Amino acid sequence: MELLIDDKAINSAVLEAVDSLGLIPKEDAIGRTIDINEFRRKYCGGKSAPWVRLYIFDKFPETDFANGGWVIAPHATSGVKKSIIFEYEASRWIEAHKREIDWSAKI
């Protein structure tokens, strides 16, 4: 038996699921920047900003934009008031490296 489902119903259900799960469509995340506080809350389980800087930015220098990564100014420096994180690239990197990060490490 073949069941036909209207494309509009499928699209509506998918968009509702994406919204309820808090997922960001790729098109919405590309080019979007967030600060370290939003990054740590959304992708680091609420770890503190110093923890993120030490155990992610410092331990993985490839995250630094200067090294081809996705965070500009991992540490505040003269002339740069805060870290700028490219959300799409950061989310993909976290997913790919989540097992390499020592999530139980303490400051």
C-alpha positions as CSV (number, residue, x, y, z in Angstrom):
1,M,0.0,0.0,0.0
2,E,1.4,3.4,-1.0
3,L,0.6,6.4,1.2
4,L,0.7,9.8,-0.5
5,I,1.6,12.8,1.7
6,D,1.4,16.3,0.5
7,D,4.7,18.1,0.2
8,K,3.4,21.1,2.1
9,A,2.4,18.9,5.1
10,I,5.9,17.3,5.1
11,N,7.6,20.7,4.9
12,S,5.4,22.1,7.6
13,A,6.2,19.1,9.9
14,V,9.9,19.5,9.3
15,L,9.9,23.2,10.0
16,E,7.9,22.6,13.2
17,A,10.4,19.9,14.4
18,V,13.4,22.2,13.6
19,D,11.8,25.0,15.6
20,S,10.9,22.7,18.6
21,L,14.4,21.2,18.7
22,G,16.0,24.6,18.6
23,L,17.9,23.8,15.4
24,I,19.2,26.5,13.1
25,P,18.7,26.0,9.4
26,K,22.1,26.1,7.6
27,E,21.0,29.2,5.6
28,D,20.3,31.1,8.8
29,A,23.6,30.2,10.5
30,I,26.0,30.9,7.6
31,G,27.7,34.2,8.1
32,R,26.1,34.7,11.6
33,T,28.4,35.8,14.4
34,I,27.9,35.2,18.1
35,D,29.8,36.2,21.2
36,I,31.5,33.9,23.6
37,N,28.6,33.9,26.0
38,E,26.1,32.7,23.4
39,F,28.7,30.2,22.1
40,R,29.4,28.7,25.6
41,R,25.7,28.4,26.4
42,K,24.7,26.9,23.1
43,Y,27.7,24.7,22.3
44,C,29.7,24.2,25.5
45,G,27.1,23.1,28.1
46,G,27.3,26.5,29.9
47,K,31.0,26.2,30.7
48,S,32.5,29.6,31.7
49,A,34.2,31.9,29.2
50,P,37.7,31.3,30.8
51,W,37.1,27.5,30.5
52,V,36.2,27.9,26.8
53,R,39.2,30.0,26.2
54,L,41.6,27.6,27.9
55,Y,40.2,24.2,26.9
56,I,39.0,25.0,23.4
57,F,40.6,28.1,22.0
58,D,44.1,27.5,23.6
59,K,44.1,23.7,23.3
60,F,43.0,23.8,19.7
61,P,44.8,26.7,18.0
62,E,43.2,25.9,14.7
63,T,40.0,27.5,16.0
64,D,41.7,30.9,15.8
65,F,40.7,32.9,12.7
66,A,44.3,33.8,12.2
67,N,45.0,30.1,11.7
68,G,42.1,29.5,9.4
69,G,39.5,28.9,12.2
70,W,36.2,30.4,13.3
71,V,37.0,32.7,16.2
72,I,38.4,36.2,15.9
73,A,40.4,37.3,19.0
74,P,40.1,34.2,21.1
75,H,41.5,36.4,23.9
76,A,40.6,40.1,24.2
77,T,43.6,42.1,22.9
78,S,44.2,45.7,22.5
79,G,41.9,47.1,19.8
80,V,39.5,44.1,20.0
81,K,36.9,44.2,22.8
82,K,35.5,40.7,22.5
83,S,35.8,37.4,20.7
84,I,33.7,37.1,17.5
85,I,32.6,33.6,16.6
86,F,31.3,32.5,13.2
87,E,28.5,30.2,14.4
88,Y,28.1,27.9,11.5
89,E,31.7,26.9,11.4
90,A,32.0,26.7,15.2
91,S,29.0,24.4,15.5
92,R,30.4,22.1,12.8
93,W,33.8,22.1,14.5
94,I,32.4,21.3,17.9
95,E,30.4,18.4,16.5
96,A,33.5,17.0,14.8
97,H,35.8,17.5,17.9
98,K,33.4,16.9,20.8
99,R,35.2,13.7,21.9
100,E,38.6,15.4,21.9
101,I,37.5,18.1,24.3
102,D,38.0,17.3,28.0
103,W,34.6,18.3,29.2
104,S,35.3,17.4,32.8
105,A,38.4,19.6,33.0
106,K,38.4,22.2,35.8
107,I,39.7,25.8,35.8
